[in-house]
Amino acid sequence: SNPGACGNVAAIGGCVYAIDILTNSLTNSLPVGHNPVALAETPDGLNVYSINQGDNSVSHIATAGLTVSAPVAVGLSPMWATTNSDGNTVYVANTGSDSISVIDVDSNTVTATLPVGPGPRFLAYDSHLRRLYVANTGGNTVSVFGADVNPPTLLGTVTVGANPTSLTPLADGTRIYVA
């Protein structure tokens, strides 16, 4: 392990840190893109994705070997990501380009870019209905996508209160809550 791999963060971008929860100690620092702001994990725990807002990219981290792949370019100012329940797709909310990037986990490439409302900031995947919900902070809306197909299809847009910043679907698929 190499806890010091990110020595000069200014020169290489940013870091994601691996912490051993049994010893409460840093085990690795992994160099990723500039200004990482969020992480998403596949359900099997084999992959973690760093959302790098500073260079509009996503870095793939293989958790078994703690290796980082070359960053994948996404839309402008990515803020959040989630994966589908199969773990084969990552969805990235791009606040600056009002879009969602769809990344195929096997190829580590963007396979689609989905337009959404202004300022998407948060998204969540509903494994019961296989839907993707997007909180569009700048537009006071939630975009609802059917994610049972690839690429996902827009099912509708719901107007909500000012500046939605988070949402969560109930496990039984009966409703979502929006903050």
WOUR-V622954 format. One record per pair of residues at least 4 apart in sequence whose ideal C-beta (glycine too) atoms are under 7 Angstrom apart, sorted by the first residue. I is the first residue (numbers start at 1). GAP is how many residues later the second one is. D is the distance in Angstrom with one decimal. If there is no record, write none. Layout:
# WOUR-V622954
i=(I I)
gap=(GAP GAP)
d=(D D)
This chain:
# WOUR-V622954
i=(1 1 2 3 3 3 3 4 5 5 5 5 6 6 6 6 8 9 9 12 13 13 13 13 13 13 13 14 14 14 14 14 14 15 15 15 15 16 16 16 16 16 16 17 17 18 18 18 18 19 19 19 20 20 28 30 30 30 31 32 32 32 32 32 33 33 33 33 33 33 33 34 34 34 35 35 35 36 36 36 37 37 37 38 38 38 38 39 39 39 40 40 40 40 40 41 41 42 42 42 42 42 43 43 43 44 45 46 46 46 47 47 47 47 47 48 48 49 49 49 49 49 50 50 50 51 51 51 51 51 51 52 52 52 52 53 53 53 55 56 56 56 56 56 56 57 57 57 57 58 58 58 58 58 58 58 59 59 59 60 60 61 62 69 72 72 72 72 74 74 74 74 74 75 75 75 75 75 75 76 76 76 77 77 77 78 78 78 79 79 79 80 80 80 80 81 81 81 82 82 82 82 83 83 83 83 84 84 84 84 85 85 87 88 88 88 89 89 89 89 89 90 90 91 91 91 91 92 92 92 93 93 93 93 93 93 94 94 94 94 95 95 95 98 98 98 98 98 98 99 99 99 99 100 100 100 100 100 101 101 102 102 102 102 102 103 103 103 104 104 111 112 114 114 114 116 116 116 116 117 117 117 117 117 118 118 118 119 119 119 119 120 120 120 121 121 121 122 122 122 122 123 123 123 123 124 124 124 124 125 125 126 126 126 126 126 128 128 128 129 130 130 131 131 131 131 132 132 132 133 133 133 133 133 134 134 135 135 135 135 135 135 136 136 136 136 137 137 137 140 140 140 140 140 140 141 141 141 141 142 142 142 142 142 143 143 144 144 144 145 145 145 145 146 146 146 147 149 160 160 164 164 165 166 167 167 167 167 168 168 169 169 170 170)
gap=(26 27 26 23 24 25 26 25 23 24 25 26 6 9 23 25 4 5 6 19 18 19 20 21 39 41 42 18 19 20 21 22 38 14 15 16 17 14 16 20 23 34 45 9 12 9 10 12 48 6 7 8 5 7 38 31 36 38 37 4 18 20 27 36 17 19 21 22 24 26 38 18 20 21 17 18 19 14 15 16 14 16 42 13 41 42 43 9 10 11 9 41 42 43 50 4 7 4 5 41 45 63 40 42 44 43 18 16 17 18 13 14 15 16 58 13 15 9 10 11 32 41 8 9 11 7 27 28 29 30 41 5 6 7 19 24 25 26 16 17 18 19 20 21 22 14 15 16 17 13 14 16 20 23 34 45 9 10 12 9 48 7 5 39 31 36 37 38 4 18 20 27 36 19 21 22 24 26 38 18 20 21 17 18 19 14 15 16 14 16 42 13 41 42 43 9 10 11 9 41 42 43 4 6 7 42 4 5 41 63 40 42 18 16 17 18 13 14 15 16 61 13 15 9 11 32 41 8 9 11 7 27 28 29 30 41 5 6 7 26 24 25 26 17 18 19 20 21 22 14 15 16 17 14 16 20 23 34 9 12 8 9 10 12 49 5 6 7 5 7 40 39 31 37 38 4 18 20 27 19 22 24 26 40 18 20 21 17 18 19 20 14 15 16 14 16 44 13 43 44 45 9 10 11 12 9 43 44 45 7 22 4 5 7 43 47 43 44 45 44 17 18 13 14 15 16 13 15 20 9 11 34 36 43 8 9 7 29 30 31 32 43 5 6 7 28 26 27 28 19 20 21 22 23 24 16 17 18 19 16 18 22 25 36 11 14 11 12 14 7 8 9 10 6 7 9 5 4 4 18 14 15 14 13 9 10 11 12 8 9 4 7 4 5)
d=(4.8 5.1 6.2 4.8 6.7 6.3 5.6 6.6 6.9 4.9 6.6 6.0 6.8 3.7 4.1 5.3 6.3 6.2 6.0 4.8 6.4 6.3 5.0 4.2 7.0 7.0 6.7 5.6 6.5 5.7 5.6 4.4 6.6 4.8 6.2 5.9 6.6 4.7 5.4 6.0 6.8 5.1 6.4 5.9 5.3 4.9 4.1 6.8 6.1 6.9 5.8 6.7 5.4 4.9 5.0 6.0 6.3 5.2 6.5 5.3 4.2 5.8 3.9 6.1 6.9 2.9 6.7 4.6 4.3 5.4 4.5 5.7 3.0 4.2 6.3 4.8 3.0 4.6 6.5 5.2 5.6 4.6 6.3 4.2 6.7 5.1 6.1 5.7 6.7 5.9 4.7 3.9 5.6 5.6 6.0 6.4 5.1 6.0 4.4 5.1 3.7 6.5 6.7 6.2 4.7 5.2 6.2 6.9 5.8 6.5 6.3 6.9 6.4 6.7 6.3 4.4 5.9 5.3 7.0 6.0 5.7 5.3 6.7 4.3 6.5 5.9 4.9 6.9 6.6 5.1 6.3 4.6 6.6 6.1 6.3 5.7 5.8 6.7 6.9 6.2 5.9 6.7 5.6 6.9 6.4 3.6 6.1 5.6 6.3 6.5 5.0 5.5 6.8 6.9 5.9 6.4 5.5 6.8 4.8 4.2 5.3 5.4 4.9 5.9 6.3 6.0 6.6 6.3 5.2 5.0 5.9 3.9 6.3 2.8 6.8 3.7 4.6 5.6 6.6 5.8 3.1 4.1 6.4 4.5 3.2 5.1 6.6 5.1 5.2 4.7 5.2 4.6 6.5 5.0 5.9 5.7 6.3 4.6 5.5 5.5 5.9 4.9 5.7 6.5 5.2 6.8 6.7 4.6 5.5 6.0 6.7 3.7 6.5 7.0 5.0 6.7 6.2 6.8 6.5 6.5 6.9 4.2 6.4 5.5 6.1 5.8 5.8 6.6 4.3 6.6 6.0 4.2 6.2 6.5 5.0 6.4 4.8 6.9 6.1 6.8 5.4 6.0 5.8 6.4 5.9 6.8 5.5 6.9 6.6 5.1 6.1 5.6 6.2 4.3 5.8 6.6 6.9 6.3 5.0 5.7 6.6 5.3 4.2 6.6 5.4 7.0 6.9 5.6 5.8 4.9 6.7 3.5 6.9 6.4 6.4 4.9 5.1 5.7 4.5 3.2 3.4 4.4 5.9 6.4 5.9 3.3 3.9 5.9 4.3 2.6 6.5 5.0 6.9 5.1 5.6 4.3 5.8 4.3 6.1 5.0 6.3 6.2 6.3 4.6 6.9 5.2 5.6 5.8 5.9 5.6 6.7 7.0 4.5 6.6 3.9 6.0 6.4 6.2 3.5 4.4 5.2 4.1 6.1 6.3 6.1 5.8 4.2 4.5 5.5 5.8 5.9 5.5 6.2 5.5 6.5 4.2 5.9 4.2 6.2 6.4 5.0 6.4 4.6 6.8 6.1 6.9 5.2 6.0 5.9 6.2 6.0 6.7 5.6 6.9 6.6 5.1 6.3 5.5 6.5 4.8 5.7 6.3 6.4 5.9 6.5 5.3 4.7 5.1 6.8 3.9 6.4 5.7 6.3 5.9 4.9 5.1 4.3 6.0 5.1 5.1 5.0 6.8 5.8 4.5 5.4 6.5 4.5 7.0 6.5 5.5 6.8 4.4 5.4 5.7)
